[in-house]
Amino acid sequence: MSESANPTDTTEADAEEAAQAAQGAAEAPRPRRIAAAAAVTGLQGVVVAVFGLVSLVMLVTGEPDDMTQAVTLAVTVLALAVLPLAAARGLWLRRRWSRGPSMIVQLIALPVAWQMAQNGGLLLALAVLLAGCAVAVLCCLVNPTATEALGIGPR
């Protein structure tokens, strides 16, 4: 007589296979495009956070013309730093959701770079750097290798 398979054994085996597949995907090497996009997006978040902290320090140490406006600026800039920092962490950990926020940050950076470029001088150099970084990250994130690593496939 043949033994009949227990249905719970089958589901347990399927769950174990899925766990091993997920662990294998997590251990796969991180594509350089994802690592680069995460690093640049994280650096952008750090720069925004530093600007927010400087605004906060200036608020505490100085006497702003309008206290409400100064507090609003500092808090808003610090809150805005959360998006690129979270996106960078998500990209580094290869989370599917992180691609969208990172792309949004880059798309916002392009008009900021354009406005900076209008003033010339040192700001022009910074604008070129910011725009170059934004375009590079966008190129990294739309690359098929990156989308595959993030679990985003064709529909």
C-alpha positions as a Markdown table, in Angstrom:
| # | Residue | x | y | z |
|---|---|---|---|---|
| 1 | Met | 0.0 | 0.0 | 0.0 |
| 2 | Ser | 1.2 | 3.5 | -0.7 |
| 3 | Glu | 1.2 | 6.1 | 1.9 |
| 4 | Ser | -1.1 | 9.1 | 1.3 |
| 5 | Ala | 0.5 | 12.5 | 1.7 |
| 6 | Asn | -0.8 | 14.5 | 4.7 |
| 7 | Pro | -2.1 | 17.9 | 3.5 |
| 8 | Thr | -0.4 | 19.7 | 6.4 |
| 9 | Asp | 3.0 | 18.2 | 5.4 |
| 10 | Thr | 2.6 | 19.7 | 1.9 |
| 11 | Thr | 1.8 | 23.2 | 3.2 |
| 12 | Glu | 4.7 | 23.0 | 5.6 |
| 13 | Ala | 7.0 | 21.9 | 2.9 |
| 14 | Asp | 5.8 | 24.7 | 0.6 |
| 15 | Ala | 6.3 | 27.3 | 3.4 |
| 16 | Glu | 9.8 | 26.0 | 4.0 |
| 17 | Glu | 10.7 | 26.2 | 0.3 |
| 18 | Ala | 9.3 | 29.8 | 0.2 |
| 19 | Ala | 11.4 | 30.8 | 3.3 |
| 20 | Gln | 14.5 | 29.3 | 1.7 |
| 21 | Ala | 13.9 | 31.1 | -1.6 |
| 22 | Ala | 13.4 | 34.4 | 0.3 |
| 23 | Gln | 16.6 | 33.8 | 2.3 |
| 24 | Gly | 18.4 | 33.0 | -1.0 |
| 25 | Ala | 17.2 | 36.2 | -2.6 |
| 26 | Ala | 18.2 | 38.3 | 0.5 |
| 27 | Glu | 21.7 | 36.8 | 0.3 |
| 28 | Ala | 22.1 | 37.5 | -3.4 |
| 29 | Pro | 24.7 | 40.3 | -4.0 |
| 30 | Arg | 23.3 | 43.8 | -4.1 |
| 31 | Pro | 23.5 | 45.2 | -7.6 |
| 32 | Arg | 25.9 | 48.2 | -7.8 |
| 33 | Arg | 23.1 | 50.3 | -9.3 |
| 34 | Ile | 21.0 | 49.8 | -6.3 |
| 35 | Ala | 23.9 | 50.5 | -3.9 |
| 36 | Ala | 24.8 | 53.7 | -5.8 |
| 37 | Ala | 21.2 | 54.9 | -5.9 |
| 38 | Ala | 20.9 | 54.2 | -2.2 |
| 39 | Ala | 24.2 | 56.0 | -1.4 |
| 40 | Val | 23.3 | 59.1 | -3.4 |
| 41 | Thr | 19.7 | 59.3 | -2.1 |
| 42 | Gly | 21.0 | 58.9 | 1.4 |
| 43 | Leu | 23.6 | 61.6 | 0.9 |
| 44 | Gln | 20.8 | 63.9 | -0.4 |
| 45 | Gly | 18.8 | 63.2 | 2.7 |
| 46 | Val | 21.8 | 63.9 | 5.0 |
| 47 | Val | 22.4 | 67.3 | 3.2 |
| 48 | Val | 18.7 | 68.2 | 3.7 |
| 49 | Ala | 18.9 | 67.2 | 7.4 |
| 50 | Val | 22.0 | 69.2 | 8.0 |
| 51 | Phe | 20.3 | 72.2 | 6.4 |
| 52 | Gly | 17.4 | 71.7 | 8.8 |
| 53 | Leu | 19.7 | 71.3 | 11.8 |
| 54 | Val | 21.6 | 74.5 | 10.8 |
| 55 | Ser | 18.3 | 76.3 | 10.5 |
| 56 | Leu | 17.3 | 75.0 | 14.0 |
| 57 | Val | 20.6 | 76.1 | 15.5 |
| 58 | Met | 20.3 | 79.5 | 14.0 |
| 59 | Leu | 16.8 | 79.7 | 15.4 |
| 60 | Val | 18.0 | 78.9 | 18.9 |
| 61 | Thr | 21.2 | 81.0 | 18.9 |
| 62 | Gly | 19.9 | 84.0 | 17.0 |
| 63 | Glu | 17.0 | 86.3 | 17.0 |
| 64 | Pro | 15.0 | 85.7 | 13.8 |
| 65 | Asp | 12.8 | 88.4 | 12.3 |
| 66 | Asp | 9.7 | 86.1 | 12.5 |
| 67 | Met | 9.9 | 83.3 | 15.0 |
| 68 | Thr | 6.9 | 81.4 | 13.5 |
| 69 | Gln | 8.5 | 81.4 | 10.0 |
| 70 | Ala | 11.9 | 80.3 | 11.4 |
| 71 | Val | 10.4 | 77.4 | 13.3 |
| 72 | Thr | 8.2 | 76.4 | 10.3 |
| 73 | Leu | 11.3 | 76.4 | 8.0 |
| 74 | Ala | 13.4 | 74.3 | 10.4 |
| 75 | Val | 10.7 | 71.7 | 11.1 |
| 76 | Thr | 9.6 | 71.5 | 7.5 |
| 77 | Val | 13.2 | 70.9 | 6.3 |
| 78 | Leu | 13.8 | 68.3 | 8.9 |
| 79 | Ala | 10.6 | 66.5 | 8.0 |
| 80 | Leu | 11.5 | 66.6 | 4.3 |
| 81 | Ala | 14.8 | 64.9 | 5.1 |
| 82 | Val | 12.9 | 61.8 | 6.2 |
| 83 | Leu | 11.8 | 60.9 | 2.7 |
| 84 | Pro | 15.2 | 60.5 | 1.0 |
| 85 | Leu | 16.7 | 58.9 | 4.2 |
| 86 | Ala | 13.8 | 56.3 | 4.3 |
| 87 | Ala | 14.1 | 55.7 | 0.6 |
| 88 | Ala | 17.8 | 55.2 | 0.8 |
| 89 | Arg | 17.4 | 52.7 | 3.6 |
| 90 | Gly | 14.7 | 50.9 | 1.6 |
| 91 | Leu | 16.9 | 50.8 | -1.5 |
| 92 | Trp | 19.8 | 49.4 | 0.5 |
| 93 | Leu | 17.6 | 46.7 | 1.9 |
| 94 | Arg | 16.1 | 46.1 | -1.6 |
| 95 | Arg | 12.6 | 47.0 | -0.6 |
| 96 | Arg | 10.2 | 47.3 | -3.5 |
| 97 | Trp | 8.4 | 50.4 | -2.1 |
| 98 | Ser | 11.6 | 52.4 | -1.9 |
| 99 | Arg | 12.0 | 53.0 | -5.7 |
| 100 | Gly | 9.0 | 55.4 | -5.9 |
| 101 | Pro | 10.1 | 57.7 | -3.1 |
| 102 | Ser | 13.6 | 57.8 | -4.3 |
| 103 | Met | 12.4 | 58.7 | -7.8 |
| 104 | Ile | 10.2 | 61.4 | -6.4 |
| 105 | Val | 13.2 | 62.9 | -4.5 |
| 106 | Gln | 15.2 | 63.0 | -7.8 |
| 107 | Leu | 12.3 | 64.5 | -9.7 |
| 108 | Ile | 12.0 | 67.2 | -7.1 |
| 109 | Ala | 15.8 | 67.8 | -7.2 |
| 110 | Leu | 15.8 | 68.7 | -10.9 |
| 111 | Pro | 13.7 | 71.9 | -10.6 |
| 112 | Val | 15.7 | 72.8 | -7.4 |
| 113 | Ala | 18.9 | 72.5 | -9.4 |
| 114 | Trp | 17.4 | 74.6 | -12.2 |
| 115 | Gln | 16.6 | 77.4 | -9.7 |
| 116 | Met | 20.1 | 77.2 | -8.2 |
| 117 | Ala | 21.6 | 77.4 | -11.7 |
| 118 | Gln | 19.8 | 80.7 | -12.4 |
| 119 | Asn | 21.9 | 82.4 | -9.7 |
| 120 | Gly | 25.3 | 81.4 | -11.3 |
| 121 | Gly | 28.6 | 81.3 | -9.5 |
| 122 | Leu | 29.1 | 78.6 | -6.9 |
| 123 | Leu | 25.4 | 77.8 | -7.0 |
| 124 | Leu | 25.8 | 76.9 | -10.7 |
| 125 | Ala | 28.4 | 74.3 | -9.8 |
| 126 | Leu | 26.2 | 72.9 | -7.1 |
| 127 | Ala | 23.3 | 72.9 | -9.4 |
| 128 | Val | 25.2 | 70.9 | -12.0 |
| 129 | Leu | 26.3 | 68.4 | -9.3 |
| 130 | Leu | 22.7 | 68.1 | -8.0 |
| 131 | Ala | 21.2 | 67.6 | -11.4 |
| 132 | Gly | 23.9 | 65.1 | -12.4 |
| 133 | Cys | 23.2 | 63.1 | -9.2 |
| 134 | Ala | 19.5 | 63.2 | -9.8 |
| 135 | Val | 19.8 | 62.0 | -13.4 |
| 136 | Ala | 22.3 | 59.3 | -12.4 |
| 137 | Val | 20.0 | 57.9 | -9.7 |
| 138 | Leu | 17.0 | 58.0 | -12.0 |
| 139 | Cys | 19.0 | 56.0 | -14.6 |
| 140 | Cys | 20.0 | 53.5 | -12.0 |
| 141 | Leu | 16.5 | 53.0 | -10.7 |
| 142 | Val | 14.9 | 52.4 | -14.2 |
| 143 | Asn | 17.6 | 50.0 | -15.2 |
| 144 | Pro | 16.2 | 46.4 | -15.6 |
| 145 | Thr | 18.8 | 45.0 | -13.3 |
| 146 | Ala | 17.7 | 47.3 | -10.5 |
| 147 | Thr | 14.0 | 46.7 | -11.1 |
| 148 | Glu | 14.6 | 43.0 | -11.0 |
| 149 | Ala | 16.6 | 43.3 | -7.8 |
| 150 | Leu | 13.7 | 45.2 | -6.2 |
| 151 | Gly | 11.2 | 42.7 | -7.3 |
| 152 | Ile | 9.6 | 44.9 | -9.9 |
| 153 | Gly | 8.8 | 43.1 | -13.1 |
| 154 | Pro | 7.1 | 43.7 | -16.4 |
| 155 | Arg | 3.3 | 43.7 | -16.3 |
